[in-house]
Amino acid sequence: MTEPGAPWSANEVLRYNALVYAVTGNLTAGNKAKAELLELASWPSSTHPDIEADGHLVDYDTGKFAVVAGEAYDWVYPLLNETERELVRTAIMDNAVEPAHTDYMNGAYLSDARSNRAAHAWGGIGVAALAIMGDGTEDPNLQTYFGASHAVMDEYVDEFSPEGGWPEGVSYLSYGLCDGSGALFYMDALKRVKGENLYAHPGFSGASSFPLYFLPPDRAAATDGFGDSGFSEGFAACAIAKLANEYGDGYAQWYYNNVPVYSYDRAARFIWANSSLPESDPSSLPQSKQFTSIGWVALRSGFSESDALIQFKSGPIPESHGRPDQNAFAFDALGERLLVCPGMPSDGYSNPHYNDYYFATVSENTVLINNDTMSQARYPSEDDPGGSITGFITTGFYDSVTGAAEGAYEGVLAKFDRTISFVKPDYAVLFDDIESSEYEKEFESLFHALGSGSISIAGDTAVITRNGVKLHAKILSPSPFDYDIIAGEPQQPGGVDTATSYLKIWGSRAETQKFLVILYPLPASSALPQITKLENGSALGYRMENGGSNDTMLFDPSKGGINSGGVVSNGAQAFVRNSLGGVARSALSSGSSLAFNSQTLFASSSTSSAAFNYTASRVGGIVDASGAGAISVHSRTPVSVTVNGAVLPGASWSYDAPTGLISFPVGGGNSTIEIQTS
């Protein structure tokens, strides 16, 4: 039953034979499971000796022991006599439930519900407690001791962001939900035995969207290695199957059916998978999503294998599996991982470079100060999480996210605002606005790629090449700049160690610095469009000539006034795409006016961020207003106006033909706008 030298490990023989008996009534399997269960009950301890040596009584392996014992007790119950049942109940109490309560009262590290290991340990122990509850002569302390498991698991579901994000990342969400133990086992047992439904928790109910939005387009694994996660593992099949089945979630079922998943737990997968549940194509979902309380944002052009994904993080760093990755990002496009995260080395935490590379700021696509490889604090103070998302807007044609991360640098910086704008589906724009808290400093921006010879640079353009795809990085600021191309540590896409390298760029020492880089992925045979740098006063940006259209984007964090390339705005950022047919797209961040070639495109009575797409018959977009008020939008002759799905009465909007502006009221916050035109 047990592995040699590891008497604390429960084998799957017990679990699978018990399941076969429960499903089919096969006595051969049932009696085998019974014998294994009674052997398990004879163990003196369920805790790994190394854990006991550290002064703890339970660990996540205790949770696996407890799940196996509790499930098997339930499944082969008819084959046990009362003496045997008492033996199993006593083992569960003595080796799992009671020591877990003691550890909880002593504040042991696994009592922290923000860890996937807590879900493994306490979830499994809770399952075992629920399995014996109300049976035979109940231990008078059982209900009290069970309270420890329930307290931790109740806190565990509270740690999810309102949208379903898990602070440790996708891989550790998967592990904490289902891997021989975990949250889903406990939640199922709790619902059946006590009628309490933790699945109804509003954050947890969205958990399946987290792996979906951060799924790399190549689908080679569940994650790009964002956070402290590996590159090579799929999401747990049992976890995504259960989420799909529990909520009738067709998008989770799509993930289960179309993405390579990993059978951590084949028994749970067998029980929870529902092949008759219809799937829903995620193309019907909003393309991009912010997971607010954890500071993760996924910017997507879609969910196909040829679509692009930009991952961005600026938010609290979890004590368990956190990384110093504030304002870090990764970029996948055209089926390739182009700018990558450090991931987890093949030899895990024992890697000799784990602390000085994988767990250091130098391994992330963010900014170093004075070449300090550990520029960001690993664990910022409770008063300042080190990073936060300060702006986010998403549409089907344009996304923009801004993070503030000066707090991660422990007083060295007064400002580090990073904006990534995604002009869908073509390219991204990175803009950094950095200020030293005192004295001049050297600021270095990092870009990591797979492949030891994958980065080259000529003039102001770096090129990252990956399997017939080239990511062109047009560096417009600083100018001039210095650079270095450095060998990084191996990463594991597809489970195979792959060499990496990274580009480091920096300007002269200064108290302030602005980085402006255009990131344009193209097939190797395609040429980068012509890009011209624009500067006017405090504004910095570019003009891109791309076939029959021109893009103009400018940044002015000081809001001194944008006036360049025909674009005039009082915002922090402005974008216009124009062609022979006129303006095709526009966007504004943190302002109240935007004009192009003397034509007002947008005006608002309050500070707003907005983005609009213009066609011959429709103007559509989004406005995020700081308060309720009136807006004016450039339009052809309007026929109808819809705000957040409701058609406005004709008396509530007005159109001024000479200026081409339609005016109407919107509330504070996000409003989706659609103007039908003639």
C-alpha positions as CSV (number, residue, x, y, z in Angstrom):
1,M,0.0,0.0,0.0
2,T,2.7,2.5,0.9
3,E,5.8,3.6,-1.0
4,P,9.1,2.3,0.4
5,G,10.5,4.7,3.0
6,A,7.4,6.8,3.0
7,P,4.9,5.3,5.5
8,W,3.0,8.6,5.8
9,S,1.9,8.5,2.1
10,A,-1.5,7.1,1.2
11,N,-1.6,5.1,-2.0
12,E,-4.3,5.3,-4.7
13,V,-5.0,1.5,-4.3
14,L,-7.3,2.3,-1.4
15,R,-9.1,5.1,-3.1
16,Y,-9.7,3.5,-6.5
17,N,-10.9,0.1,-5.0
18,A,-13.2,1.9,-2.7
19,L,-14.6,4.0,-5.6
20,V,-15.1,0.9,-7.7
21,Y,-17.0,-0.8,-4.9
22,A,-19.2,2.3,-4.3
23,V,-20.1,2.6,-8.0
24,T,-20.4,-1.1,-9.0
25,G,-20.7,-3.1,-5.8
26,N,-17.8,-5.3,-6.7
27,L,-16.9,-7.2,-3.5
28,T,-13.3,-8.0,-4.6
29,A,-12.6,-4.3,-4.9
30,G,-14.6,-3.5,-1.7
31,N,-12.7,-6.0,0.4
32,K,-9.3,-4.9,-1.0
33,A,-10.3,-1.3,-0.1
34,K,-11.5,-2.4,3.4
35,A,-8.1,-4.1,4.1
36,E,-6.2,-1.0,3.0
37,L,-8.4,1.3,5.0
38,L,-7.8,-0.7,8.2
39,E,-4.1,-0.7,7.6
40,L,-4.3,3.1,7.1
41,A,-6.1,3.4,10.4
42,S,-3.3,1.5,12.1
43,W,-0.7,4.2,11.3
44,P,0.7,6.0,14.3
45,S,0.8,9.3,12.5
46,S,-0.3,10.9,9.2
47,T,2.3,13.7,9.3
48,H,5.6,13.8,7.4
49,P,8.5,13.4,9.7
50,D,10.1,16.6,8.4
51,I,7.0,18.5,9.3
52,E,7.0,17.1,12.8
53,A,10.7,18.0,13.1
54,D,9.8,21.6,12.4
55,G,7.3,21.6,15.3
56,H,4.1,21.3,13.2
57,L,1.4,18.6,13.5
58,V,-0.2,18.8,10.1
59,D,0.8,19.6,6.5
60,Y,-0.9,19.3,3.1
61,D,0.0,15.6,3.1
62,T,-2.2,15.2,6.2
63,G,-5.0,16.6,4.1
64,K,-4.5,13.9,1.5
65,F,-4.4,11.2,4.2
66,A,-7.6,12.6,5.6
67,V,-9.5,12.7,2.3
68,V,-8.5,9.1,1.5
69,A,-9.6,8.0,4.9
70,G,-12.8,10.0,4.9
71,E,-13.9,9.0,1.4
72,A,-13.0,5.3,1.9
73,Y,-14.9,5.2,5.2
74,D,-17.9,6.6,3.5
75,W,-17.7,4.3,0.4
76,V,-17.0,1.0,2.0
77,Y,-19.0,1.7,5.1
78,P,-21.4,-1.3,4.6
79,L,-18.4,-3.7,4.7
80,L,-17.2,-2.5,8.1
81,N,-18.4,-3.8,11.4
82,E,-18.8,-1.4,14.3
83,T,-15.4,-2.2,15.8
84,E,-13.7,-1.5,12.5
85,R,-15.7,1.7,12.0
86,E,-14.6,2.9,15.5
87,L,-11.0,2.1,14.6
88,V,-11.2,4.3,11.5
89,R,-13.0,7.1,13.3
90,T,-10.4,7.1,16.1
91,A,-7.6,7.3,13.5
92,I,-9.2,10.2,11.7
93,M,-9.6,12.1,15.1
94,D,-6.1,11.2,16.4
95,N,-4.1,11.7,13.2
96,A,-5.9,14.5,11.5
97,V,-8.7,16.4,13.2
98,E,-7.3,16.8,16.7
99,P,-3.7,17.7,15.7
100,A,-5.1,20.2,13.1
101,H,-7.1,21.9,15.8
102,T,-4.0,22.1,18.0
103,D,-1.9,23.6,15.1
104,Y,-4.7,26.1,14.4
105,M,-4.9,27.3,18.0
106,N,-1.1,27.7,18.0
107,G,-1.2,29.8,14.9
108,A,0.7,27.3,12.7
109,Y,1.7,28.5,9.2
110,L,-1.0,26.4,7.5
111,S,-3.6,28.4,9.3
112,D,-3.1,31.2,6.7
113,A,-6.0,30.8,4.3
114,R,-4.1,32.7,1.6
115,S,-2.1,29.6,0.7
116,N,-3.1,26.7,-1.6
117,R,-1.5,24.4,1.0
118,A,-4.1,25.5,3.6
119,A,-6.9,24.4,1.2
120,H,-5.1,21.0,0.9
121,A,-4.6,20.5,4.6
122,W,-7.7,22.0,6.1
123,G,-10.0,21.0,3.2
124,G,-8.9,17.3,3.5
125,I,-9.1,17.3,7.3
126,G,-12.6,18.9,7.1
127,V,-13.7,16.1,4.7
128,A,-12.6,13.4,7.1
129,A,-14.4,15.2,10.0
130,L,-17.6,15.5,8.0
131,A,-17.4,11.8,7.0
132,I,-17.5,10.6,10.6
133,M,-19.8,13.3,11.9
134,G,-23.0,12.0,13.6
135,D,-21.8,8.3,13.2
136,G,-21.5,6.0,16.1
137,T,-20.3,7.4,19.4
138,E,-19.2,10.8,18.3
139,D,-16.2,12.3,19.9
140,P,-17.4,15.1,22.1
141,N,-14.7,17.4,20.7
142,L,-15.4,16.7,17.0
143,Q,-17.7,19.7,16.4
144,T,-15.2,22.0,18.1
145,Y,-12.2,20.6,16.3
146,F,-14.1,20.7,13.0
147,G,-14.5,24.4,13.5
148,A,-10.8,25.0,12.8
149,S,-11.1,23.5,9.4
150,H,-14.3,25.4,8.6
151,A,-12.8,28.7,9.8
152,V,-9.8,28.4,7.5
153,M,-11.9,27.3,4.5
154,D,-14.3,30.1,5.1
155,E,-11.4,32.5,5.0
156,Y,-10.0,30.7,1.9
157,V,-13.0,31.6,-0.3
158,D,-12.9,35.2,1.0
159,E,-9.4,35.5,-0.5
160,F,-10.7,35.3,-4.1
161,S,-11.0,38.6,-6.0
162,P,-14.7,39.6,-6.7
163,E,-14.1,38.3,-10.3
164,G,-12.7,34.9,-9.3
165,G,-8.9,35.6,-9.3
166,W,-6.6,33.8,-6.9
167,P,-3.6,35.8,-5.5
168,E,-1.0,32.9,-5.9
169,G,-1.8,32.5,-9.6
170,V,-3.3,30.0,-11.9
171,S,-1.2,27.0,-11.1
172,Y,-1.7,27.3,-7.4
173,L,-5.4,27.8,-7.8
174,S,-5.5,24.5,-9.6
175,Y,-3.4,22.8,-7.0
176,G,-5.5,24.2,-4.1
177,L,-8.8,23.2,-5.6
178,C,-8.1,19.5,-6.5
179,D,-5.0,17.3,-6.1
180,G,-5.9,14.4,-3.9
181,S,-7.3,16.9,-1.5
182,G,-8.3,20.6,-1.7
183,A,-11.1,23.1,-1.5
184,L,-13.5,21.3,-3.8
185,F,-13.6,18.1,-1.7
186,Y,-14.4,20.1,1.4
187,M,-17.0,22.3,-0.3
188,D,-18.8,19.3,-1.7
189,A,-18.8,17.4,1.6
190,L,-19.9,20.5,3.6
191,K,-22.8,21.0,1.2
192,R,-24.0,17.4,1.6
193,V,-23.5,17.0,5.3
194,K,-24.4,20.4,6.7
195,G,-26.2,22.1,3.8
196,E,-23.8,25.0,3.8
197,N,-23.0,26.2,0.3
198,L,-19.6,27.8,-0.1
199,Y,-20.0,27.6,-3.9
200,A,-22.4,30.5,-3.6
201,H,-19.6,32.8,-2.5
202,P,-19.5,35.6,-5.2
203,G,-15.8,35.6,-5.7
204,F,-15.4,31.8,-5.8
205,S,-18.2,31.4,-8.2
206,G,-16.1,33.2,-10.8
207,A,-13.0,31.1,-10.3
208,S,-13.1,29.3,-13.6
209,S,-12.7,32.7,-15.4
210,F,-9.2,33.1,-13.9
211,P,-7.5,30.2,-15.8
212,L,-9.6,31.0,-18.9
213,Y,-8.4,34.6,-19.2
214,F,-4.8,33.8,-18.5
215,L,-4.7,30.8,-20.8
216,P,-1.7,31.2,-23.1
217,P,-3.0,31.2,-26.7
218,D,-0.7,28.2,-27.6
219,R,-2.5,26.2,-24.9
220,A,0.7,24.3,-24.1
221,A,0.1,24.8,-20.4
222,A,-2.2,26.5,-18.0
223,T,0.0,29.5,-17.5
224,D,2.8,31.6,-19.0
225,G,4.6,31.3,-15.6
226,F,3.1,34.5,-14.3
227,G,3.8,34.7,-10.6
228,D,5.6,31.7,-9.0
229,S,4.2,29.2,-11.5
230,G,5.6,26.7,-13.8
231,F,5.4,26.8,-17.6
232,S,4.6,23.1,-18.3
233,E,1.6,21.9,-16.3
234,G,-2.0,21.9,-17.4
235,F,-4.8,23.0,-15.1
236,A,-6.3,20.2,-13.0
237,A,-8.9,18.3,-15.0
238,C,-10.9,17.5,-11.8
239,A,-11.0,21.2,-10.8
240,I,-12.2,22.7,-14.1
241,A,-14.6,19.7,-14.6
242,K,-16.1,20.3,-11.1
243,L,-16.5,24.1,-11.6
244,A,-18.2,23.5,-15.0
245,N,-20.6,20.9,-13.5
246,E,-21.3,22.8,-10.3
247,Y,-22.3,26.0,-12.0
248,G,-23.4,24.7,-15.3
249,D,-20.6,26.8,-16.7
250,G,-20.3,26.3,-20.4
251,Y,-17.1,28.4,-20.6
252,A,-15.4,26.1,-18.0
253,Q,-16.7,23.1,-20.0
254,W,-15.1,24.6,-23.2
255,Y,-11.8,24.8,-21.3
256,Y,-12.2,21.2,-20.2
257,N,-13.0,20.0,-23.7
258,N,-10.5,22.1,-25.7
259,V,-7.4,22.7,-23.5
260,P,-4.9,20.0,-22.5
261,V,-5.8,19.5,-18.8
262,Y,-3.8,17.4,-16.3
263,S,-5.3,14.5,-14.4
264,Y,-3.9,15.3,-10.9
265,D,-6.8,13.3,-9.5
266,R,-8.4,10.7,-11.7
267,A,-11.0,9.6,-9.1
268,A,-12.3,13.1,-8.7
269,R,-12.3,13.7,-12.4
270,F,-14.4,10.5,-12.9
271,I,-16.9,11.7,-10.3
272,W,-17.2,15.4,-11.3
273,A,-16.8,15.4,-15.1
274,N,-20.0,15.8,-17.1
275,S,-19.6,15.0,-20.8
276,S,-23.3,16.0,-21.5
277,L,-22.8,19.6,-20.3
278,P,-22.8,21.9,-23.4
279,E,-19.8,24.1,-23.8
280,S,-19.9,27.9,-24.6
281,D,-17.4,29.5,-27.0
282,P,-15.5,32.1,-25.0
283,S,-15.5,34.4,-28.1
284,S,-18.9,35.6,-26.7
285,L,-17.1,36.9,-23.6
286,P,-15.5,40.3,-23.1
287,Q,-12.0,39.9,-24.5
288,S,-10.1,41.3,-21.5
289,K,-10.6,41.3,-17.7
290,Q,-9.3,42.9,-14.5
291,F,-9.1,40.9,-11.3
292,T,-9.4,43.8,-9.0
293,S,-8.2,42.9,-5.5
294,I,-5.2,40.9,-6.7
295,G,-4.0,43.4,-9.3
296,W,-3.9,41.0,-12.3
297,V,-5.1,42.1,-15.8
298,A,-5.5,40.0,-18.9
299,L,-5.6,42.0,-22.2
300,R,-6.7,39.7,-25.0
301,S,-7.6,40.0,-28.7
302,G,-9.6,36.8,-28.4
303,F,-9.4,33.2,-27.3
304,S,-8.2,31.4,-30.4
305,E,-4.6,30.0,-30.7
306,S,-3.7,32.9,-33.1
307,D,-4.8,35.6,-30.8
308,A,-2.7,37.8,-28.5
309,L,-2.5,37.9,-24.7
310,I,-0.8,40.6,-22.6
311,Q,-0.6,39.8,-18.9
312,F,0.0,42.6,-16.5
313,K,0.3,42.7,-12.7
314,S,0.4,45.4,-10.1
315,G,-1.0,44.5,-6.8
316,P,-0.5,42.8,-3.4
317,I,2.2,40.1,-3.4
318,P,1.1,37.0,-1.5
319,E,3.4,35.6,1.1
320,S,3.0,32.2,-0.4
321,H,4.4,31.9,-4.0
322,G,4.7,35.7,-4.5
323,R,7.3,37.3,-6.7
324,P,8.7,40.9,-6.9
325,D,6.8,41.5,-10.1
326,Q,5.1,44.8,-9.7
327,N,4.2,46.5,-13.1
328,A,5.5,43.3,-14.8
329,F,4.0,42.0,-18.0
330,A,4.2,39.2,-20.6
331,F,3.2,39.2,-24.3
332,D,2.1,36.3,-26.4
333,A,1.1,36.8,-30.1
334,L,0.9,34.9,-33.4
335,G,1.1,31.6,-31.5
336,E,4.3,32.4,-29.8
337,R,5.5,33.4,-26.3
338,L,7.4,36.5,-27.1
339,L,8.0,38.3,-23.8
340,V,8.0,35.9,-21.0
341,C,8.0,35.6,-17.2
342,P,10.6,33.6,-15.2
343,G,8.4,30.7,-14.5
344,M,9.6,27.9,-12.2
345,P,13.0,26.1,-12.9
346,S,12.9,22.4,-13.6
347,D,14.6,21.7,-10.2
348,G,12.2,24.0,-8.3
349,Y,13.3,25.8,-5.2
350,S,16.6,23.9,-5.0
351,N,17.9,25.6,-8.2
352,P,21.1,27.5,-7.2
353,H,19.8,30.6,-9.0
354,Y,16.3,30.5,-7.5
355,N,16.9,33.4,-5.1
356,D,19.2,35.6,-7.2
357,Y,17.2,35.2,-10.5
358,Y,13.8,33.5,-10.5
359,F,12.8,35.2,-7.2
360,A,14.4,38.5,-8.1
361,T,13.3,41.6,-9.9
362,V,15.9,41.0,-12.6
363,S,13.9,38.1,-14.0
364,E,10.7,40.1,-14.6
365,N,9.7,42.5,-17.4
366,T,9.8,45.5,-15.2
367,V,12.3,48.2,-14.1
368,L,15.6,48.0,-12.2
369,I,17.2,50.9,-10.3
370,N,20.9,51.4,-10.6
371,N,21.3,47.8,-11.8
372,D,20.1,46.4,-8.5
373,T,18.8,42.9,-9.5
374,M,16.6,42.9,-6.4
375,S,15.2,46.5,-6.9
376,Q,11.7,45.6,-5.7
377,A,10.9,44.3,-2.2
378,R,10.0,40.7,-2.1
379,Y,7.3,41.3,0.5
380,P,6.2,44.9,0.8
381,S,4.7,46.2,4.0
382,E,1.1,45.7,4.9
383,D,0.6,49.5,4.7
384,D,1.8,49.6,1.1
385,P,1.2,46.5,-1.1
386,G,3.8,47.8,-3.5
387,G,1.6,48.1,-6.5
388,S,-2.0,48.8,-7.7
389,I,-4.0,49.1,-10.9
390,T,-4.9,52.8,-11.3
391,G,-6.6,52.7,-14.7
392,F,-8.2,50.1,-16.9
393,I,-10.4,50.4,-20.0
394,T,-11.3,47.6,-22.4
395,T,-13.2,47.3,-25.7
396,G,-13.1,45.0,-28.6
397,F,-10.7,47.3,-30.4
398,Y,-8.6,49.0,-27.7
399,D,-7.4,48.2,-24.2
400,S,-5.3,50.2,-21.7
401,V,-4.1,49.4,-18.2
402,T,-2.0,51.5,-15.8
403,G,-0.2,50.4,-12.7
404,A,1.5,52.4,-10.0
405,A,4.4,50.5,-8.4
406,E,6.7,53.1,-6.7
407,G,5.9,51.5,-3.3
408,A,7.7,48.3,-4.3
409,Y,11.0,50.1,-4.4
410,E,11.0,50.9,-0.6
411,G,11.3,54.7,-0.8
412,V,13.7,54.9,-3.7
413,L,11.0,56.1,-6.2
414,A,8.4,58.8,-5.9
415,K,6.6,57.5,-9.0
416,F,6.5,54.5,-11.2
417,D,3.5,54.6,-13.4
418,R,3.4,52.0,-16.3
419,T,0.7,52.1,-19.0
420,I,0.3,49.4,-21.6
421,S,-2.1,50.2,-24.4
422,F,-3.2,47.4,-26.7
423,V,-4.2,48.6,-30.2
424,K,-6.1,45.4,-31.1
425,P,-5.2,43.1,-32.6
426,D,-2.0,44.5,-33.9
427,Y,0.4,45.9,-31.4
428,A,1.1,47.2,-27.8
429,V,2.5,50.4,-26.5
430,L,4.5,50.6,-23.2
431,F,4.9,53.9,-21.5
432,D,6.7,54.4,-18.2
433,D,6.7,57.6,-16.1
434,I,9.3,57.3,-13.4
435,E,10.5,59.8,-10.8
436,S,13.3,59.3,-8.2
437,S,12.5,60.2,-4.6
438,E,15.9,61.9,-4.4
439,Y,19.1,62.1,-6.5
440,E,19.7,61.1,-10.0
441,K,19.5,57.4,-10.8
442,E,19.8,55.0,-13.7
443,F,16.5,53.3,-14.6
444,E,16.7,50.1,-16.6
445,S,13.8,48.5,-18.4
446,L,13.9,44.7,-19.0
447,F,12.5,42.5,-21.8
448,H,12.9,38.7,-21.4
449,A,12.6,36.2,-24.3
450,L,13.0,32.5,-24.9
451,G,16.2,31.5,-26.8
452,S,19.8,32.4,-26.2
453,G,20.2,34.2,-29.5
454,S,16.7,35.4,-29.9
455,I,17.3,39.2,-29.4
456,S,19.1,41.5,-31.8
457,I,19.1,45.3,-32.0
458,A,19.8,47.8,-34.8
459,G,19.4,51.5,-34.3
460,D,16.4,52.2,-32.2
461,T,14.7,48.9,-32.8
462,A,15.2,45.6,-31.0
463,V,13.9,42.4,-32.5
464,I,12.9,39.2,-30.6
465,T,12.6,36.2,-32.9
466,R,10.7,33.1,-32.1
467,N,9.8,30.3,-34.6
468,G,9.1,32.6,-37.6
469,V,7.6,35.4,-35.6
470,K,9.4,38.7,-34.9
471,L,8.5,41.1,-32.1
472,H,9.7,44.5,-33.1
473,A,10.4,46.8,-30.1
474,K,10.7,50.4,-31.4
475,I,12.4,52.3,-28.6
476,L,11.4,56.0,-28.8
477,S,12.4,57.0,-25.3
478,P,14.9,57.3,-23.8
479,S,16.9,58.8,-26.7
480,P,19.7,58.2,-26.9
481,F,19.8,54.9,-24.9
482,D,22.3,52.3,-23.9
483,Y,21.5,48.6,-23.9
484,D,22.8,45.2,-23.1
485,I,21.7,41.7,-24.1
486,I,22.2,39.2,-21.2
487,A,21.8,35.5,-20.8
488,G,19.0,34.6,-18.4
489,E,18.3,31.3,-16.6
490,P,16.4,28.4,-18.3
491,Q,12.6,28.3,-18.5
492,Q,10.3,25.4,-19.2
493,P,7.7,25.9,-21.9
494,G,6.3,22.5,-22.8
495,G,8.2,21.0,-19.9
496,V,11.6,21.3,-21.6
497,D,14.4,23.5,-20.3
498,T,14.9,26.4,-22.8
499,A,17.6,29.0,-22.7
500,T,16.5,32.6,-22.2
501,S,18.0,36.1,-22.7
502,Y,16.9,39.6,-21.9
503,L,17.3,43.0,-23.2
504,K,18.1,45.8,-20.8
505,I,17.8,49.5,-21.9
506,W,18.6,52.6,-20.0
507,G,19.2,56.3,-20.5
508,S,21.6,58.8,-18.8
509,R,21.3,59.1,-15.0
510,A,18.5,61.5,-14.1
511,E,15.8,62.2,-11.5
512,T,13.1,61.4,-14.0
513,Q,12.8,59.0,-16.9
514,K,10.2,58.1,-19.5
515,F,10.2,54.9,-21.5
516,L,8.2,54.7,-24.6
517,V,8.4,51.4,-26.6
518,I,6.2,50.2,-29.4
519,L,5.8,46.4,-29.3
520,Y,4.7,45.1,-32.7
521,P,4.6,41.3,-33.5
522,L,4.8,40.3,-37.1
523,P,5.5,37.3,-39.3
524,A,9.3,37.2,-40.0
525,S,8.7,38.2,-43.6
526,S,6.7,41.4,-42.8
527,A,8.2,44.8,-42.3
528,L,7.6,47.1,-39.4
529,P,5.4,50.1,-40.3
530,Q,7.0,53.6,-40.4
531,I,6.9,55.1,-36.9
532,T,7.9,58.7,-36.1
533,K,8.4,60.1,-32.6
534,L,6.3,63.1,-31.5
535,E,7.2,65.6,-28.8
536,N,5.4,68.7,-27.8
537,G,5.9,70.4,-24.4
538,S,5.5,67.7,-21.8
539,A,3.7,65.3,-24.3
540,L,5.5,62.3,-25.8
541,G,4.2,59.9,-28.4
542,Y,4.4,58.6,-31.9
543,R,2.7,58.6,-35.4
544,M,2.5,55.3,-37.2
545,E,1.8,55.1,-40.9
546,N,0.4,51.6,-41.6
547,G,-1.0,51.1,-45.1
548,G,-4.2,53.2,-45.5
549,S,-4.4,54.3,-41.9
550,N,-2.4,56.4,-39.5
551,D,-2.2,56.0,-35.7
552,T,-1.3,58.8,-33.4
553,M,-0.8,58.3,-29.6
554,L,0.5,60.8,-27.1
555,F,1.1,60.6,-23.3
556,D,1.2,63.6,-21.0
557,P,1.0,62.4,-17.3
558,S,1.4,66.0,-16.1
559,K,-1.6,67.1,-18.2
560,G,0.2,70.1,-19.5
561,G,-1.8,69.8,-22.7
562,I,-1.4,67.4,-25.7
563,N,-1.1,69.2,-29.0
564,S,0.8,67.3,-31.6
565,G,0.2,65.4,-34.8
566,G,-3.3,67.0,-35.1
567,V,-4.3,65.6,-31.7
568,V,-5.4,68.0,-29.0
569,S,-6.4,66.9,-25.5
570,N,-6.3,67.8,-21.8
571,G,-5.9,64.1,-20.9
572,A,-3.0,62.0,-19.7
573,Q,-3.2,59.9,-22.9
574,A,-4.8,60.3,-26.3
575,F,-5.1,58.1,-29.3
576,V,-6.6,58.5,-32.8
577,R,-6.6,56.3,-35.8
578,N,-7.5,58.1,-39.0
579,S,-7.8,56.9,-42.6
580,L,-9.1,58.3,-45.9
581,G,-12.7,57.7,-44.6
582,G,-12.0,59.8,-41.5
583,V,-11.5,58.9,-37.9
584,A,-11.7,55.2,-37.3
585,R,-10.9,54.9,-33.6
586,S,-10.2,57.2,-30.7
587,A,-9.3,56.9,-27.0
588,L,-8.7,59.2,-24.1
589,S,-7.4,58.6,-20.6
590,S,-8.1,60.8,-17.6
591,G,-9.3,63.9,-19.4
592,S,-12.4,65.7,-20.6
593,S,-11.7,66.6,-24.2
594,L,-10.2,65.1,-27.3
595,A,-10.0,66.7,-30.8
596,F,-8.3,65.7,-34.1
597,N,-7.6,68.2,-36.9
598,S,-9.9,70.7,-35.2
599,Q,-12.8,68.3,-35.0
600,T,-14.0,67.6,-31.4
601,L,-14.3,63.8,-31.0
602,F,-15.2,63.7,-27.3
603,A,-16.1,66.1,-24.5
604,S,-17.2,65.4,-21.0
605,S,-18.4,67.4,-18.0
606,S,-16.3,65.2,-15.8
607,T,-12.8,63.6,-16.0
608,S,-13.2,60.5,-18.0
609,S,-11.5,57.7,-19.9
610,A,-13.1,56.7,-23.1
611,A,-12.6,54.7,-26.3
612,F,-14.7,54.8,-29.5
613,N,-14.8,52.9,-32.8
614,Y,-16.4,54.6,-35.8
615,T,-18.1,52.9,-38.8
616,A,-20.4,54.2,-41.6
617,S,-23.5,53.1,-39.6
618,R,-22.4,53.0,-36.0
619,V,-20.3,54.6,-33.3
620,G,-19.6,52.3,-30.4
621,G,-17.4,52.4,-27.3
622,I,-17.1,52.9,-23.6
623,V,-16.9,55.8,-21.2
624,D,-15.6,55.5,-17.6
625,A,-16.6,58.8,-16.0
626,S,-15.6,60.1,-12.6
627,G,-19.1,61.3,-12.1
628,A,-22.5,61.6,-13.6
629,G,-22.9,64.3,-16.3
630,A,-23.1,65.0,-20.0
631,I,-20.9,63.8,-22.8
632,S,-20.6,64.8,-26.4
633,V,-19.4,62.3,-29.1
634,H,-18.5,62.9,-32.7
635,S,-21.0,61.1,-34.9
636,R,-22.7,61.1,-38.3
637,T,-26.4,61.9,-38.1
638,P,-27.7,59.7,-35.3
639,V,-30.8,57.5,-35.4
640,S,-30.7,56.1,-31.9
641,V,-28.5,56.1,-28.7
642,T,-28.1,53.1,-26.4
643,V,-26.4,53.4,-23.0
644,N,-25.7,50.2,-21.1
645,G,-28.2,48.3,-23.3
646,A,-31.1,50.8,-22.8
647,V,-32.3,53.0,-25.7
648,L,-32.4,56.6,-24.7
649,P,-35.6,58.6,-25.4
650,G,-35.2,61.0,-28.2
651,A,-35.8,63.9,-25.9
652,S,-32.7,63.0,-23.8
653,W,-30.2,63.5,-26.5
654,S,-29.4,66.3,-29.0
655,Y,-27.4,66.5,-32.2
656,D,-25.6,69.6,-33.5
657,A,-25.1,69.0,-37.2
658,P,-22.5,71.8,-37.8
659,T,-20.1,70.3,-35.2
660,G,-21.1,66.7,-35.7
661,L,-21.6,66.2,-32.0
662,I,-24.3,64.2,-30.2
663,S,-24.8,65.1,-26.5
664,F,-26.5,63.0,-23.8
665,P,-26.2,62.1,-20.1
666,V,-24.2,59.2,-18.6
667,G,-23.8,58.0,-15.0
668,G,-20.6,57.8,-13.1
669,G,-18.4,54.7,-13.7
670,N,-18.5,52.6,-16.9
671,S,-21.1,53.1,-19.6
672,T,-21.3,51.2,-22.8
673,I,-22.3,53.4,-25.7
674,E,-23.8,52.6,-29.1
675,I,-25.0,55.2,-31.5
676,Q,-26.7,54.1,-34.7
677,T,-26.3,56.5,-37.6
678,S,-27.7,57.2,-41.0
